[in-house]
Amino acid sequence: MADLTALAVPPSLLAAPRTAQSLSPPSPAAPGVGDLAKRSQIAETARKFEASFLSIMVQQMFEGVDTAAPFGGGPGESMFKSFMSEAIAGKMTKAGGVGVAASVQREMLKMQGLN
């Protein structure tokens, strides 16, 4: 009979009742939901910054490159070259980047007091 009770009743209901101390808000050392949200937002911002930085670097790298016809040249190439640079930069960032995002994230966390 005890085995059936354990299967039918969730373990959280079988645990000892919570005391007033366990109901108190988390201590400042424990990260709250707001801190975790800020940290994820900071991480995303740092990744976007690195992607933007790398996009500019890739654009500069391709500045003097001329592509021979039939696969290059014309108004279409100059118009879509920036999209290609952004795509390359995005892939580079997803693959780990060059370390800019980590540095930016660390500094942003310091500024927010979330070391």
C-alpha positions in Angstrom: 0.0 0.0 0.0 2.9 2.4 0.8 4.3 1.8 -2.7 1.0 2.8 -4.3 0.9 6.0 -2.2 4.4 7.0 -3.3 3.4 6.5 -6.9 0.1 8.4 -6.7 1.3 11.3 -4.6 3.9 13.7 -5.9 7.1 13.8 -3.7 6.7 17.5 -3.1 3.5 16.8 -1.1 5.2 14.1 1.0 8.1 16.5 2.0 8.1 18.2 5.4 6.2 21.4 5.5 8.1 24.6 4.8 9.1 26.7 7.7 8.9 30.5 7.8 12.6 30.7 7.3 12.4 28.7 4.0 9.6 31.0 2.8 11.8 34.1 3.1 13.1 35.8 -0.1 16.4 34.6 -1.4 19.6 36.1 0.0 21.3 38.8 -2.1 24.1 36.4 -3.0 21.6 34.1 -4.7 20.8 35.3 -8.2 17.2 36.2 -8.7 15.0 35.9 -11.8 15.7 39.6 -12.6 19.4 39.1 -12.4 19.3 36.1 -14.6 17.2 38.0 -17.1 19.7 40.9 -17.1 22.6 38.5 -17.5 21.0 36.8 -20.5 20.2 40.2 -22.0 23.8 41.4 -21.5 25.1 38.2 -23.1 22.9 38.7 -26.1 23.9 42.3 -26.4 27.6 41.4 -26.2 27.1 38.8 -29.0 25.3 41.3 -31.2 28.1 43.8 -30.6 30.7 41.2 -31.6 28.7 40.4 -34.7 28.5 44.0 -35.7 32.2 44.5 -35.1 33.1 41.4 -37.1 30.7 42.6 -39.9 32.6 45.8 -40.2 36.0 43.9 -40.2 34.8 41.6 -42.9 33.5 44.5 -45.0 36.9 46.1 -44.8 38.6 42.8 -45.7 36.5 42.4 -48.9 36.8 46.1 -49.8 39.6 45.6 -52.4 38.5 42.2 -53.7 37.2 42.2 -57.3 35.2 39.2 -58.4 35.4 38.2 -62.0 32.3 37.7 -64.2 30.0 35.7 -64.5 29.8 35.3 -60.7 30.6 38.9 -59.6 30.5 42.5 -60.6 27.6 44.6 -61.5 25.2 46.6 -59.2 23.9 43.5 -57.5 27.3 42.6 -56.0 27.8 46.0 -54.4 24.3 46.0 -53.1 24.4 42.6 -51.4 28.0 42.6 -50.2 26.9 44.0 -46.9 24.4 41.2 -46.4 27.1 38.7 -47.0 29.4 40.4 -44.5 26.7 40.3 -41.9 26.0 36.6 -42.6 29.7 35.7 -42.3 30.0 37.8 -39.1 27.0 36.0 -37.6 28.4 32.6 -38.3 31.7 33.6 -36.9 30.0 34.8 -33.7 28.0 31.6 -33.3 31.1 29.6 -33.8 32.7 31.3 -30.8 33.8 34.6 -32.3 37.2 36.2 -31.5 36.7 37.0 -27.9 35.1 40.5 -28.1 31.8 39.3 -26.8 33.3 37.8 -23.6 35.2 41.0 -22.9 32.2 43.2 -23.5 30.0 41.0 -21.4 32.4 41.0 -18.5 32.6 44.8 -18.6 28.8 45.2 -18.9 28.3 42.9 -15.9 30.8 45.0 -13.9 28.9 48.2 -14.8 25.7 46.6 -13.6 27.2 45.3 -10.4 26.6 41.7 -11.4 30.2 40.4 -11.3 
